[in-house]
Amino acid sequence: MRSPRREILPFEDAVKLVRDRDYHAVGYCACRIMAKLNGEGCRHSLENCLHFGSLAKYMVEHNYARRITADDAIEILSHANREGLVHTTERSQGPISTICNCCSDCCAFFKAVHEAKHPKTIAFSSYVASVDVAKCIACGICMLRCPMKAVRVKINREPAEVNVEKCLGCGVCVPSCPMEAMELVERDERPEIPDHKTYILQLLQDRGRDFSALL
């Protein structure tokens, strides 16, 4: 059975999405909670799954999340960005209802990539990381922070190299570079994003239910 694919958002795009929505809530990361219950997990923040619109209202009404302001949500995003977390959403052209802030330690989608060897579980963003070799000092910080292991650095030797096929375009490597040698640039081919109805039908099909006749 295939896993639903997720869309990656660089920090600036995630902030814009938050400002475009009219109801905001935050809940706990289910992946990190489950990892901790299994005696595993990491030290990343637990309460940083953001929800919007009708889904957010439902979760607040049923005590699955608490309502926050747009500024609160952006501060949570900023903290997640500093932690090196990846902002992911559902892969749809319709109104986005959730932004998860994922880590490679606990996130089910990253585990599918690294442990189950399903490289296409996570949908890439419209961007890819690029290195300014004139500025890069090969410190290796970008390589350590990359959740996809897409950056290769021979410490204190050649400049960093980005594997475009692996790079999600999440931008985690950008704010951590002390020399500002990393940036995001647009991909030559932008990923195709389905409309909301098609996205929902694809999720149902992933679960063994064929509703394609409704398209």
Backbone as a chain_set.jsonl record, in Angstrom:
{"seq": "MRSPRREILPFEDAVKLVRDRDYHAVGYCACRIMAKLNGEGCRHSLENCLHFGSLAKYMVEHNYARRITADDAIEILSHANREGLVHTTERSQGPISTICNCCSDCCAFFKAVHEAKHPKTIAFSSYVASVDVAKCIACGICMLRCPMKAVRVKINREPAEVNVEKCLGCGVCVPSCPMEAMELVERDERPEIPDHKTYILQLLQDRGRDFSALL", "coords": {"N": [[0.847, -1.194, 0.0], [0.592, 2.177, -0.851], [2.08, 5.137, 0.61], [0.52, 8.269, 1.459], [1.548, 11.141, -0.337], [3.482, 13.992, 0.646], [3.686, 17.554, 0.582], [6.473, 19.737, 0.417], [7.36, 22.726, 2.113], [9.304, 25.618, 1.897], [10.494, 27.884, 4.461], [9.641, 30.635, 4.129], [7.457, 30.357, 2.368], [5.76, 28.841, 3.95], [5.161, 30.653, 5.993], [3.723, 32.574, 4.533], [1.513, 31.033, 3.831], [0.35, 30.606, 6.346], [-0.432, 33.232, 6.989], [-2.407, 33.586, 5.125], [-4.56, 32.118, 6.011], [-7.577, 31.838, 8.084], [-8.191, 30.836, 10.584], [-6.492, 29.442, 13.26], [-4.67, 26.799, 14.799], [-2.853, 24.741, 17.147], [-1.377, 21.565, 17.622], [-0.154, 18.503, 19.147], [2.73, 16.706, 17.97], [2.127, 13.739, 16.467], [3.858, 11.752, 15.6], [6.256, 12.112, 17.084], [5.278, 11.776, 19.66], [4.451, 9.073, 19.592], [6.942, 7.906, 19.143], [8.267, 8.533, 21.551], [6.697, 7.095, 23.345], [7.48, 4.593, 22.638], [9.936, 4.495, 23.714], [11.85, 5.816, 22.291], [12.573, 8.417, 20.069], [13.235, 12.029, 20.019], [14.748, 15.237, 20.794], [13.311, 17.327, 19.81], [10.752, 19.903, 19.542], [7.449, 19.234, 20.777], [4.804, 20.243, 20.603], [3.88, 21.36, 17.856], [2.431, 20.978, 15.509], [0.602, 22.483, 13.076], [-2.675, 23.672, 12.379], [-5.462, 24.598, 10.268], [-8.392, 26.553, 9.354], [-11.503, 24.773, 8.849], [-10.719, 22.241, 9.769], [-9.001, 22.901, 11.88], [-10.829, 24.15, 13.612], [-12.475, 21.977, 14.23], [-10.642, 20.32, 15.599], [-9.965, 21.898, 17.804], [-12.474, 22.115, 19.049], [-12.801, 19.493, 19.879], [-10.803, 19.112, 21.641], [-8.301, 18.342, 20.641], [-6.428, 20.091, 19.872], [-5.225, 23.467, 20.42], [-6.485, 26.786, 20.124], [-4.723, 29.36, 18.407], [-3.075, 32.482, 17.537], [-2.338, 33.971, 14.291], [0.175, 35.137, 14.424], [1.262, 33.711, 16.557], [1.427, 31.194, 15.361], [3.315, 31.687, 13.36], [5.545, 32.235, 14.931], [5.936, 29.706, 16.04], [6.585, 28.343, 13.699], [8.986, 29.68, 13.134], [10.593, 28.889, 15.27], [10.634, 26.141, 14.783], [11.971, 26.165, 12.362], [14.502, 27.055, 13.168], [15.214, 24.841, 14.627], [15.712, 23.074, 12.659], [13.695, 21.641, 11.419], [11.385, 20.211, 9.022], [9.0, 21.75, 7.038], [5.958, 20.489, 6.211], [3.095, 19.768, 4.146], [-0.278, 18.688, 3.235], [-0.611, 17.292, -0.045], [-1.954, 19.175, -2.145], [-3.919, 21.385, -4.223], [-5.91, 22.822, -3.106], [-7.299, 24.683, -0.255], [-4.907, 24.653, 2.276], [-4.786, 22.597, 5.12], [-3.127, 21.769, 7.161], [0.112, 22.148, 8.6], [2.845, 20.282, 9.139], [5.739, 19.922, 11.204], [8.459, 18.405, 10.58], [10.829, 15.863, 11.613], [13.728, 13.89, 10.868], [14.172, 11.894, 12.639], [11.838, 10.856, 13.84], [9.585, 11.149, 12.167], [7.097, 9.572, 10.24], [7.119, 9.623, 7.474], [9.754, 10.256, 6.728], [10.98, 8.031, 7.817], [9.96, 6.119, 6.118], [11.357, 6.749, 3.828], [14.115, 6.459, 4.545], [14.352, 4.038, 6.007], [12.504, 2.133, 5.0], [13.096, 2.407, 2.394], [11.677, 3.894, 0.387], [11.853, 6.215, -1.725], [10.136, 8.127, -2.87], [8.146, 8.823, -1.152], [7.809, 11.293, 0.087], [6.75, 14.311, -1.262], [8.568, 16.602, -3.261], [9.561, 20.099, -2.867], [9.059, 23.113, -4.806], [11.571, 23.967, -5.132], [15.203, 23.802, -4.97], [18.222, 23.102, -3.214], [21.125, 25.169, -3.48], [24.62, 25.744, -3.874], [26.93, 28.293, -3.2], [29.931, 28.163, -4.278], [32.104, 29.817, -3.968], [31.789, 31.005, -1.538], [31.504, 28.929, 0.277], [32.897, 27.166, 3.011], [33.236, 24.568, 3.575], [32.346, 23.528, 6.073], [30.541, 21.652, 6.921], [28.102, 21.806, 8.279], [25.651, 22.031, 6.924], [25.438, 19.491, 5.807], [25.105, 17.907, 8.083], [22.64, 18.8, 8.997], [20.825, 18.222, 6.976], [17.867, 16.501, 6.263], [17.509, 14.568, 4.361], [19.908, 13.559, 3.665], [21.16, 14.664, 1.495], [23.218, 16.349, 1.013], [26.662, 16.539, 0.499], [29.786, 16.719, 2.013], [33.231, 17.066, 2.208], [34.839, 17.46, 4.989], [36.273, 20.593, 5.663], [37.49, 20.671, 3.188], [36.768, 20.23, -0.111], [34.087, 22.319, -1.481], [30.601, 22.123, -0.458], [28.383, 19.686, -1.908], [25.33, 19.228, -3.614], [22.937, 16.718, -3.921], [20.725, 16.664, -6.308], [18.647, 14.934, -6.931], [17.942, 13.831, -4.509], [17.44, 16.013, -2.86], [14.996, 17.796, -1.046], [14.292, 20.409, -1.168], [13.67, 21.822, 1.102], [14.946, 23.786, 2.555], [16.224, 23.687, 5.008], [18.954, 23.713, 5.285], [19.717, 26.299, 4.709], [19.422, 28.59, 6.675], [21.311, 27.834, 8.553], [23.851, 28.043, 7.571], [26.965, 29.424, 8.111], [28.339, 31.098, 6.399], [26.534, 31.999, 4.595], [26.28, 30.596, 2.224], [24.492, 28.837, 1.155], [21.481, 28.548, -0.695], [18.046, 28.618, -1.829], [16.85, 27.7, -4.992], [14.682, 27.884, -7.851], [13.339, 24.876, -9.172], [14.096, 23.252, -12.311], [12.028, 21.773, -13.368], [8.857, 22.031, -12.193], [7.073, 20.438, -9.542], [4.08, 18.556, -10.109], [0.95, 19.429, -8.813], [-1.97, 18.076, -7.537], [-5.533, 18.948, -7.794], [-7.78, 19.629, -4.999], [-9.895, 17.731, -4.81], [-9.015, 15.597, -6.408], [-6.746, 14.915, -4.939], [-7.869, 13.953, -2.508], [-9.262, 11.714, -3.479], [-7.098, 10.209, -4.366], [-5.904, 9.588, -1.927], [-7.882, 7.91, -0.856], [-7.731, 5.827, -2.703], [-5.16, 4.952, -2.118], [-5.695, 3.614, 0.159], [-6.926, 1.368, -0.682], [-9.419, 1.793, -1.804], [-11.453, 2.402, -4.488], [-12.486, 5.149, -6.027], [-12.483, 6.364, -8.451], [-14.348, 6.755, -10.416], [-15.777, 8.916, -9.664], [-14.4, 11.129, -10.43]], "CA": [[0.0, 0.0, 0.0], [1.394, 3.383, -0.943], [1.857, 6.196, 1.584], [0.16, 9.543, 0.832], [2.713, 12.011, -0.477], [3.372, 15.277, 1.305], [4.356, 18.652, -0.114], [7.432, 20.453, 1.238], [7.304, 24.183, 2.023], [10.342, 26.424, 2.527], [9.981, 28.687, 5.568], [8.924, 31.831, 3.676], [6.174, 29.934, 1.813], [4.938, 28.401, 5.077], [4.687, 31.872, 6.652], [2.685, 33.157, 3.675], [0.324, 30.184, 3.951], [-0.252, 30.902, 7.649], [-1.079, 34.548, 6.933], [-3.559, 33.496, 4.229], [-5.656, 31.385, 6.638], [-8.373, 32.668, 8.985], [-8.372, 30.197, 11.893], [-5.224, 28.752, 13.498], [-4.587, 25.974, 16.006], [-1.633, 23.936, 17.226], [-1.512, 20.308, 18.346], [1.092, 17.775, 19.385], [3.216, 15.866, 16.876], [1.803, 12.338, 16.749], [5.036, 10.904, 15.347], [7.19, 12.204, 18.214], [4.614, 11.174, 20.82], [4.547, 7.62, 19.446], [8.338, 7.515, 19.321], [8.57, 8.595, 22.976], [6.013, 5.974, 23.99], [8.273, 3.4, 22.306], [11.253, 4.633, 24.312], [12.775, 6.353, 21.306], [12.28, 9.828, 19.912], [14.288, 13.036, 19.919], [14.547, 16.379, 21.68], [12.605, 18.407, 19.123], [9.495, 20.356, 20.138], [6.317, 18.323, 20.595], [3.577, 20.943, 20.227], [4.143, 22.237, 16.706], [1.643, 20.653, 14.32], [-0.306, 23.603, 12.867], [-3.897, 23.341, 11.636], [-6.147, 25.808, 9.826], [-9.741, 26.433, 8.814], [-12.498, 23.905, 9.476], [-10.037, 21.173, 10.506], [-8.538, 23.491, 13.137], [-12.003, 24.344, 14.473], [-12.886, 20.648, 14.708], [-9.659, 19.821, 16.556], [-10.102, 22.69, 19.021], [-13.74, 21.739, 19.682], [-12.687, 18.153, 20.455], [-9.637, 19.12, 22.534], [-7.111, 17.768, 20.025], [-5.508, 21.202, 19.616], [-5.662, 24.719, 21.039], [-6.496, 27.883, 19.164], [-3.656, 30.35, 18.521], [-3.149, 33.533, 16.525], [-1.424, 33.801, 13.163], [1.522, 35.482, 14.895], [1.723, 32.559, 17.342], [1.771, 30.132, 14.419], [4.566, 32.063, 12.691], [6.616, 32.051, 15.919], [6.168, 28.259, 16.093], [7.328, 28.027, 12.478], [10.344, 30.216, 13.268], [11.311, 28.004, 16.201], [10.843, 24.877, 14.07], [13.001, 26.417, 11.356], [15.786, 27.081, 13.868], [15.503, 23.47, 15.047], [16.047, 22.267, 11.497], [12.557, 20.795, 11.056], [10.904, 20.377, 7.655], [7.586, 22.129, 6.988], [5.273, 19.674, 5.206], [1.639, 19.906, 4.088], [-0.914, 17.761, 2.307], [-0.252, 17.607, -1.433], [-3.208, 19.567, -2.772], [-4.021, 22.776, -4.641], [-6.963, 23.454, -2.339], [-6.864, 25.317, 0.993], [-4.102, 23.76, 3.095], [-5.358, 22.508, 6.464], [-2.135, 21.37, 8.161], [1.559, 22.186, 8.389], [3.627, 19.514, 10.103], [7.147, 20.292, 11.283], [8.934, 17.026, 10.673], [12.234, 15.535, 11.8], [14.064, 12.591, 10.286], [14.274, 10.907, 13.711], [10.557, 10.265, 14.226], [8.539, 11.288, 11.149], [6.804, 8.336, 9.515], [7.455, 9.782, 6.062], [11.203, 10.12, 6.598], [11.313, 6.628, 8.079], [9.653, 5.374, 4.891], [12.436, 7.029, 2.888], [15.427, 5.971, 4.97], [14.329, 2.669, 6.514], [11.768, 1.263, 4.079], [13.655, 2.641, 1.053], [10.675, 4.401, -0.554], [12.326, 7.596, -1.886], [9.124, 9.058, -3.367], [7.084, 8.981, -0.163], [7.627, 12.72, 0.342], [6.805, 15.13, -2.469], [9.54, 17.679, -3.159], [9.054, 21.448, -3.069], [9.373, 23.663, -6.131], [12.914, 24.527, -5.039], [16.304, 22.888, -4.702], [19.329, 23.821, -2.584], [22.249, 25.499, -4.355], [25.797, 26.16, -3.108], [27.86, 29.281, -3.749], [31.217, 27.532, -3.96], [33.067, 30.853, -3.608], [31.593, 31.331, -0.13], [31.475, 27.721, 1.102], [34.159, 26.825, 3.678], [33.195, 23.115, 3.825], [32.264, 23.276, 7.516], [29.766, 20.427, 7.093], [26.861, 21.991, 9.032], [24.526, 21.725, 6.034], [25.369, 18.042, 5.651], [24.586, 17.357, 9.329], [21.239, 19.189, 9.184], [19.962, 17.77, 5.876], [17.096, 15.321, 6.646], [17.512, 13.582, 3.276], [21.304, 13.2, 3.388], [21.347, 15.065, 0.1], [24.39, 17.212, 0.918], [27.914, 15.827, 0.764], [30.897, 17.639, 2.276], [34.473, 16.564, 2.777], [35.066, 18.515, 5.97], [37.424, 21.489, 5.486], [38.152, 20.434, 1.902], [35.999, 20.774, -1.226], [32.78, 22.884, -1.125], [29.474, 21.202, -0.368], [27.715, 19.274, -3.139], [23.931, 18.867, -3.381], [22.352, 15.705, -4.788], [19.429, 17.229, -6.702], [17.646, 13.872, -6.934], [17.529, 13.589, -3.126], [17.099, 17.257, -2.175], [13.573, 18.098, -0.963], [14.048, 21.838, -1.305], [13.036, 22.267, 2.345], [15.619, 24.98, 3.023], [16.787, 23.51, 6.346], [20.383, 24.009, 5.228], [19.988, 27.71, 4.402], [19.688, 29.501, 7.794], [22.398, 27.359, 9.409], [25.157, 28.237, 6.935], [27.595, 30.628, 8.676], [28.878, 31.936, 5.336], [25.422, 32.301, 3.687], [26.641, 30.002, 0.93], [23.385, 28.005, 0.688], [20.236, 29.224, -1.046], [17.082, 27.833, -2.591], [16.546, 28.194, -6.333], [13.564, 27.142, -8.432], [13.686, 23.698, -9.971], [13.831, 23.362, -13.74], [10.69, 21.211, -13.55], [8.08, 22.17, -10.967], [6.249, 19.248, -9.303], [2.648, 18.702, -10.39], [0.139, 19.356, -7.607], [-3.354, 17.82, -7.922], [-6.541, 19.737, -7.1], [-8.12, 19.027, -3.707], [-10.741, 16.556, -5.007], [-8.152, 14.511, -6.89], [-5.886, 14.53, -3.819], [-8.646, 13.116, -1.588], [-9.509, 10.438, -4.138], [-5.839, 9.463, -4.365], [-5.733, 9.049, -0.586], [-8.798, 6.773, -0.733], [-7.172, 4.742, -3.505], [-4.013, 4.443, -1.371], [-6.224, 2.741, 1.184], [-7.601, 0.25, -1.318], [-10.781, 2.142, -2.184], [-11.426, 2.992, -5.82], [-13.585, 6.081, -6.278], [-12.072, 7.106, -9.638], [-15.518, 7.061, -11.238], [-16.304, 10.201, -9.224], [-13.597, 12.204, -11.013]], "C": [[0.881, 1.242, 0.0], [1.075, 4.366, 0.182], [1.429, 7.458, 0.85], [1.373, 10.449, 0.783], [2.438, 13.368, 0.146], [4.158, 16.321, 0.526], [5.257, 19.402, 0.863], [7.301, 21.96, 1.022], [8.559, 24.797, 2.633], [9.705, 27.378, 3.538], [9.146, 29.876, 5.095], [7.553, 31.482, 3.108], [5.222, 29.491, 2.919], [4.356, 29.61, 5.815], [3.564, 32.508, 5.845], [1.389, 32.359, 3.792], [-0.408, 30.476, 5.264], [-1.018, 32.214, 7.596], [-2.33, 34.525, 6.061], [-4.757, 32.808, 4.879], [-6.324, 32.213, 7.729], [-8.618, 32.047, 10.352], [-7.162, 29.302, 12.112], [-5.273, 27.966, 14.8], [-3.283, 25.194, 15.973], [-1.915, 22.693, 18.068], [-0.154, 19.643, 18.499], [1.437, 16.888, 18.199], [2.987, 14.394, 17.222], [3.023, 11.436, 16.574], [5.999, 10.924, 16.527], [6.593, 11.605, 19.48], [4.733, 9.652, 20.757], [5.97, 7.128, 19.653], [8.714, 7.516, 20.797], [7.913, 7.446, 23.73], [6.74, 4.655, 23.735], [9.681, 3.47, 22.883], [12.298, 5.162, 23.356], [12.6, 7.876, 21.248], [13.491, 10.72, 19.907], [13.95, 14.185, 20.851], [13.823, 17.531, 21.003], [11.272, 18.709, 19.8], [8.361, 19.391, 19.825], [5.078, 19.05, 20.084], [3.859, 21.893, 19.067], [3.497, 21.763, 15.413], [0.556, 21.726, 14.164], [-1.494, 23.191, 12.003], [-4.675, 24.628, 11.355], [-7.585, 25.496, 9.404], [-10.639, 25.485, 9.583], [-11.857, 22.758, 10.255], [-9.566, 21.691, 11.858], [-9.7, 23.673, 14.112], [-12.466, 23.012, 15.062], [-11.938, 20.162, 15.807], [-9.725, 20.6, 17.87], [-11.361, 22.281, 19.779], [-13.662, 20.394, 20.379], [-11.416, 17.983, 21.292], [-8.433, 18.365, 21.98], [-6.038, 18.833, 19.767], [-6.035, 22.413, 20.361], [-5.553, 25.846, 20.022], [-5.357, 28.859, 19.462], [-3.868, 31.427, 17.463], [-2.198, 33.217, 15.367], [0.008, 34.111, 13.586], [2.107, 34.348, 15.739], [2.206, 31.447, 16.411], [3.093, 30.429, 13.72], [5.752, 31.92, 13.649], [6.954, 30.565, 16.061], [6.951, 27.811, 14.869], [8.781, 28.488, 12.584], [11.187, 29.321, 14.175], [11.62, 26.669, 15.524], [11.941, 25.018, 13.021], [14.387, 26.43, 11.991], [16.2, 25.685, 14.33], [15.923, 22.58, 13.872], [14.947, 21.315, 11.083], [12.054, 21.163, 9.661], [9.402, 20.655, 7.671], [6.904, 21.342, 5.859], [3.764, 19.883, 5.289], [1.068, 18.769, 3.252], [-0.649, 18.222, 0.884], [-1.517, 17.924, -2.225], [-3.17, 21.033, -3.163], [-5.064, 23.528, -3.828], [-6.418, 24.112, -1.088], [-6.12, 24.315, 1.876], [-4.64, 23.765, 4.525], [-4.328, 22.201, 7.539], [-0.72, 21.68, 7.687], [2.203, 21.382, 9.5], [5.069, 20.021, 10.075], [7.926, 19.033, 11.623], [10.443, 16.917, 10.907], [12.495, 14.151, 11.222], [14.172, 11.512, 11.344], [12.971, 10.142, 13.921], [9.513, 10.213, 13.119], [8.354, 10.003, 10.346], [7.206, 8.422, 8.053], [8.958, 9.665, 5.838], [11.65, 8.693, 6.886], [11.031, 5.778, 6.847], [10.755, 5.554, 3.859], [13.71, 6.299, 3.287], [15.435, 4.501, 5.388], [13.634, 1.707, 5.555], [12.209, 1.442, 2.628], [12.586, 2.979, 0.021], [10.968, 5.886, -0.783], [11.261, 8.585, -2.322], [7.966, 9.239, -2.401], [6.772, 10.45, 0.085], [7.75, 13.488, -0.968], [7.76, 16.294, -2.254], [8.849, 19.042, -3.266], [9.402, 21.894, -4.487], [10.795, 24.199, -6.199], [13.946, 23.421, -4.833], [17.438, 23.716, -4.107], [20.467, 24.021, -3.583], [23.385, 26.063, -3.506], [26.59, 27.213, -3.87], [29.26, 28.812, -3.353], [32.277, 28.56, -3.562], [32.975, 31.216, -2.128], [31.754, 30.116, 0.784], [32.855, 27.427, 1.691], [34.2, 25.349, 4.074], [33.175, 22.792, 5.311], [31.449, 22.026, 7.828], [28.464, 20.588, 7.849], [25.646, 21.625, 8.191], [24.352, 20.219, 5.869], [24.753, 17.403, 6.898], [23.102, 17.655, 9.499], [20.31, 18.616, 8.116], [19.216, 16.493, 6.248], [17.105, 14.217, 5.593], [18.915, 13.071, 2.936], [21.652, 13.502, 1.926], [22.578, 15.943, -0.101], [25.638, 16.42, 1.315], [29.042, 16.846, 0.917], [32.09, 16.849, 2.803], [34.988, 17.674, 3.685], [36.388, 19.242, 5.735], [38.198, 21.227, 4.186], [37.324, 21.057, 0.787], [34.666, 21.357, -0.74], [31.69, 21.814, -1.122], [28.903, 20.903, -1.748], [26.309, 18.812, -2.799], [23.492, 17.829, -4.403], [20.923, 16.145, -5.114], [18.324, 16.183, -6.653], [17.116, 13.594, -5.528], [16.977, 14.836, -2.45], [15.592, 17.537, -2.22], [13.275, 19.559, -1.27], [13.393, 22.422, -0.07], [13.675, 23.525, 2.901], [16.219, 24.88, 4.402], [18.263, 23.912, 6.38], [20.692, 25.502, 5.129], [20.299, 28.553, 5.64], [20.878, 29.094, 8.654], [23.782, 27.618, 8.826], [25.81, 29.519, 7.445], [28.124, 31.589, 7.621], [27.809, 32.378, 4.328], [25.715, 31.795, 2.277], [25.527, 29.138, 0.351], [22.176, 28.873, 0.368], [19.319, 28.257, -1.762], [16.841, 28.498, -3.931], [15.414, 27.346, -6.906], [14.071, 25.966, -9.257], [13.397, 23.962, -11.441], [12.435, 22.852, -14.062], [9.952, 21.285, -12.232], [7.198, 20.947, -10.773], [4.774, 19.527, -9.572], [1.853, 18.498, -9.107], [-1.319, 19.143, -8.01], [-4.321, 18.775, -7.222], [-7.012, 18.955, -5.871], [-8.934, 17.747, -3.871], [-9.899, 15.363, -5.451], [-7.261, 13.994, -5.771], [-6.627, 13.594, -2.863], [-8.911, 11.738, -2.193], [-8.251, 9.575, -4.189], [-5.575, 8.848, -2.996], [-6.63, 7.839, -0.364], [-8.279, 5.568, -1.511], [-5.962, 4.119, -2.817], [-4.456, 3.452, -0.29], [-7.078, 1.616, 0.616], [-9.03, 0.525, -1.719], [-10.762, 2.889, -3.5], [-12.68, 3.832, -6.057], [-13.294, 6.89, -7.544], [-13.26, 7.485, -10.52], [-16.13, 8.412, -10.869], [-15.546, 11.375, -9.81], [-14.298, 12.849, -12.199]], "O": [[1.824, 1.331, 0.786], [-0.06, 4.427, 0.655], [1.904, 7.715, -0.256], [2.14, 10.522, 1.743], [1.298, 13.834, 0.17], [5.166, 16.012, -0.109], [4.863, 19.673, 1.997], [7.149, 22.419, -0.11], [8.858, 24.52, 3.794], [8.505, 27.644, 3.471], [8.051, 30.099, 5.61], [6.588, 32.213, 3.33], [4.017, 29.734, 2.84], [3.193, 29.592, 6.216], [2.559, 32.935, 6.413], [0.301, 32.932, 3.846], [-1.634, 30.581, 5.288], [-2.136, 32.3, 8.104], [-3.221, 35.357, 6.237], [-5.868, 32.902, 4.357], [-5.738, 33.166, 8.244], [-9.213, 32.699, 11.21], [-6.832, 28.488, 11.249], [-5.852, 28.421, 15.787], [-2.683, 25.008, 14.915], [-2.599, 22.759, 19.089], [0.863, 20.16, 18.037], [0.552, 16.38, 17.51], [3.587, 13.872, 18.161], [3.196, 10.468, 17.315], [6.506, 9.878, 16.931], [7.304, 10.999, 20.281], [5.076, 9.014, 21.751], [6.193, 6.077, 20.254], [9.403, 6.606, 21.258], [8.507, 6.885, 24.651], [6.628, 3.714, 24.521], [10.523, 2.621, 22.589], [13.496, 4.983, 23.576], [12.491, 8.531, 22.285], [14.626, 10.254, 19.806], [12.983, 14.116, 21.61], [13.732, 18.616, 21.577], [10.733, 17.882, 20.535], [8.314, 18.803, 18.745], [4.372, 18.53, 19.22], [4.055, 23.091, 19.273], [3.965, 22.11, 14.328], [-0.312, 21.857, 15.027], [-1.343, 22.458, 11.025], [-4.57, 25.61, 12.09], [-7.943, 24.349, 9.136], [-10.559, 25.393, 10.808], [-12.384, 22.342, 11.287], [-9.711, 21.007, 12.871], [-9.567, 23.381, 15.301], [-12.805, 22.928, 16.242], [-12.389, 19.65, 16.832], [-9.557, 20.014, 18.939], [-11.332, 22.117, 20.999], [-14.369, 20.162, 21.36], [-11.008, 16.865, 21.609], [-7.638, 17.813, 22.74], [-4.886, 18.508, 19.48], [-7.154, 22.398, 20.874], [-4.658, 25.862, 19.177], [-5.063, 29.148, 20.622], [-4.736, 31.298, 16.599], [-1.366, 32.314, 15.457], [0.945, 33.435, 13.162], [3.3, 34.055, 15.652], [3.252, 30.84, 16.639], [3.901, 29.525, 13.509], [6.841, 31.528, 13.23], [8.124, 30.205, 16.189], [7.87, 26.999, 14.977], [9.696, 27.774, 12.173], [12.348, 29.036, 13.88], [12.717, 26.129, 15.666], [12.741, 24.104, 12.818], [15.337, 25.885, 11.429], [17.39, 25.381, 14.414], [16.424, 21.474, 14.068], [15.22, 20.288, 10.463], [12.267, 22.277, 9.182], [8.628, 19.89, 8.247], [7.242, 21.516, 4.688], [3.221, 20.141, 6.363], [1.804, 17.992, 2.644], [-0.482, 19.416, 0.637], [-2.081, 17.054, -2.889], [-2.484, 21.835, -2.53], [-5.096, 24.758, -3.86], [-5.207, 24.11, -0.868], [-6.649, 23.248, 2.186], [-4.918, 24.83, 5.078], [-4.622, 22.357, 8.724], [-0.396, 21.496, 6.514], [2.12, 21.754, 10.671], [5.552, 20.492, 9.045], [8.041, 18.644, 12.785], [11.221, 17.761, 10.462], [11.578, 13.339, 11.103], [14.257, 10.33, 11.008], [12.985, 8.933, 14.152], [8.65, 9.335, 13.123], [9.315, 9.424, 9.84], [7.59, 7.419, 7.452], [9.394, 9.046, 4.867], [12.595, 8.2, 6.269], [11.764, 4.833, 6.557], [11.06, 4.633, 3.102], [14.316, 5.603, 2.471], [16.415, 3.796, 5.15], [14.115, 0.597, 5.324], [11.755, 0.72, 1.74], [12.578, 2.429, -1.081], [10.39, 6.733, -0.103], [11.459, 9.79, -2.162], [6.915, 9.752, -2.784], [5.613, 10.819, 0.273], [8.73, 13.336, -1.696], [7.764, 16.907, -1.186], [7.7, 19.132, -3.699], [9.973, 21.131, -5.266], [11.189, 24.809, -7.193], [13.607, 22.27, -4.562], [17.604, 24.887, -4.448], [20.737, 23.159, -4.419], [23.143, 26.777, -2.532], [26.885, 27.039, -5.052], [29.709, 29.04, -2.229], [33.247, 28.213, -2.89], [33.949, 31.675, -1.531], [32.107, 30.27, 1.953], [33.858, 27.434, 0.977], [35.086, 24.926, 4.816], [33.89, 21.9, 5.768], [31.637, 21.407, 8.875], [27.763, 19.596, 8.054], [24.717, 20.984, 8.683], [23.224, 19.732, 5.799], [23.966, 16.462, 6.786], [22.376, 16.852, 10.085], [19.103, 18.535, 8.346], [19.859, 15.481, 6.527], [16.757, 13.072, 5.883], [19.084, 12.254, 2.032], [22.321, 12.731, 1.238], [22.948, 16.251, -1.234], [25.658, 15.728, 2.333], [29.229, 17.718, 0.069], [31.958, 16.057, 3.736], [35.504, 18.69, 3.219], [37.452, 18.633, 5.624], [39.39, 21.516, 4.09], [37.184, 22.279, 0.734], [34.16, 20.94, 0.302], [31.846, 20.744, -1.71], [28.932, 21.748, -2.642], [26.105, 18.092, -1.821], [23.653, 18.029, -5.607], [20.023, 16.01, -4.286], [17.176, 16.516, -6.361], [15.971, 13.17, -5.369], [16.134, 14.732, -1.56], [14.983, 17.518, -3.29], [12.14, 19.91, -1.594], [12.647, 23.397, -0.161], [13.029, 24.266, 3.642], [16.688, 25.886, 4.935], [18.753, 24.397, 7.4], [21.808, 25.924, 5.432], [21.352, 29.189, 5.672], [21.405, 29.914, 9.405], [24.784, 27.432, 9.515], [25.266, 30.603, 7.234], [28.337, 32.767, 7.909], [28.118, 33.04, 3.337], [25.439, 32.465, 1.282], [25.595, 28.742, -0.812], [21.885, 29.828, 1.089], [19.751, 27.209, -2.242], [16.651, 29.712, -4.006], [15.217, 26.207, -6.482], [15.09, 26.054, -9.941], [12.556, 24.795, -11.777], [11.738, 23.41, -14.909], [10.371, 20.67, -11.251], [6.621, 20.455, -11.743], [4.284, 20.62, -9.29], [2.054, 17.513, -8.396], [-1.862, 19.954, -8.76], [-3.988, 19.349, -6.185], [-6.692, 17.776, -5.714], [-8.698, 16.774, -3.155], [-10.052, 14.256, -4.933], [-7.038, 12.789, -5.655], [-6.087, 12.567, -2.452], [-8.8, 10.72, -1.51], [-8.328, 8.352, -4.069], [-5.082, 7.724, -2.903], [-6.207, 6.853, 0.24], [-8.371, 4.431, -1.047], [-5.748, 2.91, -2.91], [-3.696, 2.573, 0.118], [-7.854, 0.988, 1.335], [-9.791, -0.413, -1.955], [-10.105, 3.924, -3.606], [-13.775, 3.308, -6.258], [-13.811, 7.997, -7.693], [-13.176, 8.441, -11.291], [-16.896, 8.988, -11.641], [-16.002, 12.513, -9.701], [-13.759, 13.773, -12.807]]}, "num_chains": 1, "name": "protein.A"}
